[in-house]
Amino acid sequence: MTNVLAPEKLAPPGRRPRRERKAAELEARTRVVADRLAEISGRPAERVLQDLHASAAGLTHESAVDRLARDGANVIAQERAPRWYVQLGKAFWNPFILVLAVLVAVMYAQWLQVADEEPFDPKIAILGAMVLISVGLRFWQEYRSSSSAAALRALVTTTTAVQRRAGRMQRPTTVEIPMDGVVKGDLVKLAAGDLVPADLRLLTAKDLMVSQAALSGESLPVAKADTRVHDYGQHETRDPVEADNLVLTGTSVTSGTATGVVVATGSGTYFGSMAGSLVGERPETSFDTGVKKVSFLLIRFMMVMVPVVFVINGVTKGDWAEAFTFAVAVAVGLTPEMLPMVVTTNLARGAVAMSRRKVVVKRLNAIQNLGAMDVLCTDKTGTLTEDRIVLDRYLDVHGEADDEVLQYAYLNSHFQTGLRNLMDQAVIDRMHEAEEVVVDARFTLVDEIPFDFARRRMSVVLRRNDPTAPEAAAPETAAAEHVLVTKGAVEEVLALCSHLTDHGRRLPLTDALRRRVMRTAEDHNRRGLRVLAVATRTTPGDQDTYSVRDESELTLIGFLAFLDPPKRDAAEALKALADNGITVKVVTGDNELVAARVCADVGIDVGTVVTGARIDGLDDVELLELARTTTLFAKVNPVQKARIVRALKADGHTVGFLGDGINDAAALRDADVGISVDTAVDIAKESADIILLEKDLTVLEQGVLQGRQTFGNTIKYIKMTASSNFGNVFSVLVASAFIPFQPMLAMQLLVQNLCYDISQLATPWDRMDKDYLRKPRTWDAKGIGRFMLVLGPTSSVFDVTTFLLMWHVFGANSEAHQALFQSGWFIEGLLTQTLVVHMLRTRRIPFVQSRATLPVLLMTAAVMAVGVYLPFSPLAGVLGMQALPMSYFPWLVGTLVAYCLLTQGVKTWYIRRFHTWL
């Protein structure tokens, strides 16, 4: 029985985070819907019809129209992409963009005060362009991604058969109507292949098998029937998924026919109650948290440094207006204003690269979350296994291979008239693979006793056409005799057997033999195989119809053991994920024995298996401790899957979840990165961040590496820019305190910052060292702050030496020579700032052990060349610069070499001290 958490456990009193309160409320709502359906399951059919004011003849068209107007269309809540203008507005909602926007507004307001006397300040245009370009790139990529994801949604059947009447006195007819037009009280006709359009209470059913994989995770169809003579309803379960007289939205019919009355539609269905919990506000992911922490770290630095620069310059220089302008330029210098653009370009390139590997990125942030992922929760079906049932072995009562068992199983599967289930097809496929002599030609079908949920078996009755056909009963059998062949659950079939076949001998089935053959079946169950029993009975050929009463005095022939085989490359893919620092946890709704066998086959060390029933008895803290050490969770429901994900996140992990059913959708949404497939149910694809066009862990592993590449290039930009800008501002503080003029004009500082930012635009095209890609990578605001404080002042050492050089060697020691001083520091500052890109991009020795890509080399070389040229260019006067003497450049080369050596030394010490770099 699948357990669902009670409302009081889901929503305990007291203050909780808004998202958790909402999740608890929605989970409690699902429980309420489940309880209501369970009550309906327990009522007689006549009572259900009365409560719905419906009739066994069907609704009239007029009544159906009224109910549709009253209850609304039969549609499930789905998360839709926001309109383009909403997406555009959200593209502005970024801390760095907001900082720049505020600075632009401040500078514009300052310029308005002197607009009559001075021309428009070009600094405003430069910052405004940065904002618009970054926002435009992000909006365009997000809009394109959401449009591509919408195009992926698979189309489903849109009509269903209902029984309705033109009027009260008219005869009912069966009509096809759109699924969204189904209303409560409608009588729905189901047949093999139909999707169930709403939650139905079955009225009649014949050989009905329903696939509930999307709700329960069970890969095999289950029997649904209401065979009780008086139909008083059932009280055995409180889980509507397991109620045999209910069929639910999101399931489909694999065989048989049925008629049911609609008891719930749209968001009132069990499916709909879960789907409703998946739309709206999404939980904060590790990417969101990381960006927020880094953003506010840099903003705090700016709030401290900018006022200090403002006060020092105002006090020492006496010009408070100029000090304010300079402080604004320093604020820009401390803000990695190109970060949104670099991040967006990184993510866009990652999305394009992943699309070539059959991975569609719905939400760009998910790429970096994928790289940060250190725990992957996945179902086994289709991921670790082939998602198909195969007959693994056919055994006699001793557990030894026996072809006779296969032949009788084949006859049972071949001659049944209903839609064959996966195990029947597996038997037929195995017979064909074995290339055995075709045995069906030796028999003619007389009758069949179809499968039902109570008996858990089905039988066919055959007439022998050939006396040489395989025998299970007496060795001498007339051709006119009938053979009943039964296949089904071991316990049920064994209870009907009075004899067994032992190496061709028919022996009485004693209690000792019964226990022995039961152990044989249990041994294979423990190996994770699904076991069915095969038995026969020979009867005189004097009757043409047979019933359940004839399933007696059977002779046990042997067993069939079925397996959903593991994928050939699953073990290799799992090893690759483990090598890349990702722990795989299997979270499935399937049987624990089957799941454990599959895990063992693909190399997963399972340990202790935890079932959903145990999870229900744990609070969040206890579940966190259990999830930390558990590899396999079996027989878990959607609420429990989501709780497992939340527990792992609370333990500090970046969690990915791979699933494709409605039972996976809540967990997909709660995970840092939700991963689904294009064949998944719509709500699962809506909840996912990434959609795989192939359900393959190898594809996922390639996506993980791409995510780490993307994240590495992003964090590389942040650390290099933050440390470099901080070093510049630190140098400004030193210079402002001791030099009687501005060490660099505000315009020069902005131009220098812009040149550096342009050099960084090639960062998304850079590569990461292989050892960096071996581990999950997450945001570390504290590490970024430490990196900035350690590496930033390193450049300041040579800024100070440049100050001394310009002051004492080149005589730039008064306001009359400040242009020379500023030009000398501008070139040295820009070149060291740009050169440091190559020093900091790798933990190895740059240019020797690790070399940047060609775009990065060309871009940094071009920016350095422009920086050297500017004091000699026609723009020198506008920028307040002047040409430098040639004797300056040998000093510059020496400074750059010394800077590289010191930076490499500090880097080596930093890695040894903190055991990390980027």
Secondary structure, DSSP 8 states (H G I E B T S, - for coil): ------HHHHS-SS---HHHHHHHHHHHHHHHHHHHHHHHHTS-HHHHHHHTT--TT-EEHHHHHHHHHHH------------HHHHHHHHH--HHHHHHHHHHHHHHHHHHHTTTTS---HHHHHHHHHHHHHHHHHHHHHHHHHHHHHHH------EEEEEEESSTTS--EEEEEEGGG--TT-EEEE-TT-B--SEEEEEEEEEEEEE-HHHH--SS-EE-----SS-----S-S-TTT-TTEE-TT-EEEEEEEEEEEEE-GGGSHHHHHHHTTSSS----HHHHHHHHHHHHHHHHHHHHHHHHHHHHHHHH--HHHHHHHHHHHHHHHS-TTHHHHHHHHHHHHHHHHHTTTEEESSTHHHHHHHH--EEEE-STTTTB-SS-EEEEEE-TTS-B-HHHHHHHHHHHHH--S---HHHHHHHHHHHHHT----GGGEEEEEEE---TTT-EEEEEEEES-TTS--SS-S---TT-EEEEEEEEHHHHHHTEEEEEETTEEEE--HHHHHHHHHHHHHHHHTT-EEEEEEEEEE-S--S---GGGS-SEEEEEEEEEE--B-TTHHHHHHHHHHTT-EEEEE-SS-HHHHHHHHHHTT----S-EEHHHHTT--HHHHHHHHHH-SEEES--HHHHHHHHHHHHHTT--EEEE--SHHHHHHHHHSSEEEEETTS-HHHHHH-SEEESS--HHHHHHHHHHHHHHHHHHHHHHHHHHHHHHHHHHHHHHHHHH-SS-SS-HHHHHHHHHHHHHHHTTGGG----TTGGGS-----HHHHHHHHHHHHHHHHHHHHHHHHIIIIIS---SGGGHHHHHHHHHHHHHHHHHHHHHHHS-SS-BTTTB---HHHHHHHHHHHHHHHHGGGSTTHHHHT-----TTHHHHHHHHHHHHHHHHHHHHHHHHHHHS---
